[in-house]
């Protein structure tokens, strides 16, 4: 029983030290969260703008060309075949559970 209490005491000290470090860095962590959140919001807006630009470019693009930039020539590709555009993925924007700064 004593050995278990000693182990618990060591774990408690480690936890207390970690909590003190987090509290000491709280202001920096909140500032970091704010910057990351702003970047994530900007990325979503930029992705939406990019999708609209691609759609407009595809609507007004010359026949046989659906990509931005110069046409790509591939010696191995069959004539008349278009390059496939890689699939895009939307990034998940995590919501923070940090408390508001006092």
C-alpha positions as CSV (number, residue, x, y, z in Angstrom):
1,X,0.0,0.0,0.0
2,X,2.9,2.4,0.9
3,X,4.5,1.8,-2.5
4,X,1.3,2.7,-4.3
5,X,1.0,5.9,-2.3
6,X,4.6,6.8,-3.1
7,X,3.9,6.3,-6.8
8,X,0.8,8.3,-6.6
9,X,2.7,11.1,-4.8
10,X,5.3,11.2,-7.6
11,X,2.6,11.2,-10.3
12,X,0.8,14.0,-8.4
13,X,4.0,16.1,-8.3
14,X,4.6,15.6,-12.1
15,X,1.0,16.6,-12.7
16,X,1.2,19.7,-10.5
17,X,4.5,20.7,-12.2
18,X,2.8,20.3,-15.7
19,X,-0.2,22.3,-14.6
20,X,1.9,25.1,-13.3
21,X,3.8,25.2,-16.6
22,X,0.5,25.4,-18.6
23,X,-0.8,28.2,-16.3
24,X,2.5,30.1,-16.7
25,X,2.2,29.8,-20.5
26,X,-1.5,30.4,-20.7
27,X,-1.2,33.9,-22.2
28,X,1.1,32.6,-25.0
29,X,-1.1,29.5,-25.6
30,X,-4.2,31.7,-26.0
31,X,-2.3,34.0,-28.4
32,X,-1.2,31.0,-30.4
33,X,-4.7,29.7,-30.6
34,X,-5.9,33.1,-31.9
35,X,-3.3,33.1,-34.7
36,X,-4.0,29.5,-35.7
37,X,-7.7,30.1,-35.7
38,X,-7.3,33.1,-37.9
39,X,-5.1,31.1,-40.3
40,X,-7.6,28.3,-40.4
41,X,-10.4,30.8,-41.2
42,X,-8.3,32.4,-44.0
43,X,-7.5,29.0,-45.4
44,X,-11.2,28.1,-45.8
45,X,-11.8,31.4,-47.5
46,X,-8.9,30.9,-49.8
47,X,-10.0,27.4,-50.7
48,X,-13.5,28.7,-51.5
49,X,-12.1,31.4,-53.7
50,X,-9.8,28.9,-55.4
51,X,-12.8,26.7,-56.2
52,X,-14.7,29.6,-57.7
53,X,-11.7,30.6,-59.8
54,X,-11.3,27.0,-61.1
55,X,-15.0,26.8,-62.0
56,X,-14.9,30.1,-63.8
57,X,-11.7,29.1,-65.6
58,X,-13.3,25.8,-66.7
59,X,-16.4,27.6,-68.0
60,X,-14.4,30.0,-70.1
61,X,-11.5,27.7,-71.0
62,X,-10.9,26.8,-74.6
63,X,-12.1,23.3,-75.6
64,X,-10.0,20.4,-74.3
65,X,-8.4,22.5,-71.6
66,X,-9.8,22.3,-68.0
67,X,-6.8,23.1,-66.0
68,X,-5.1,26.4,-65.0
69,X,-1.8,27.1,-66.5
70,X,-0.3,26.1,-69.8
71,X,-1.5,22.9,-71.4
72,X,0.6,19.8,-70.4
73,X,2.0,17.6,-73.1
74,X,2.5,14.0,-72.2
75,X,4.1,11.8,-74.8
76,X,2.5,8.7,-73.3
77,X,-1.0,10.1,-73.1
78,X,-3.5,9.2,-75.7
79,X,-4.5,12.1,-78.1
80,X,-7.5,14.0,-76.9
81,X,-7.1,12.8,-73.3
82,X,-7.2,15.4,-70.6
83,X,-5.1,15.3,-67.4
84,X,-7.0,14.5,-64.3
85,X,-7.0,17.1,-61.6
86,X,-6.1,15.8,-58.2
87,X,-8.8,15.6,-55.6
88,X,-8.9,18.3,-53.0
89,X,-9.8,17.7,-49.4
90,X,-11.3,20.2,-47.1
91,X,-9.5,20.6,-43.8
92,X,-11.3,20.2,-40.6
93,X,-11.3,23.4,-38.6
94,X,-11.0,22.3,-35.0
95,X,-12.9,24.2,-32.3
96,X,-10.9,25.1,-29.2
97,X,-12.1,24.4,-25.8
98,X,-9.7,27.0,-24.2
99,X,-11.3,29.3,-21.7
100,X,-11.6,32.9,-22.5
101,X,-8.7,35.0,-21.1
102,X,-9.7,36.8,-17.9
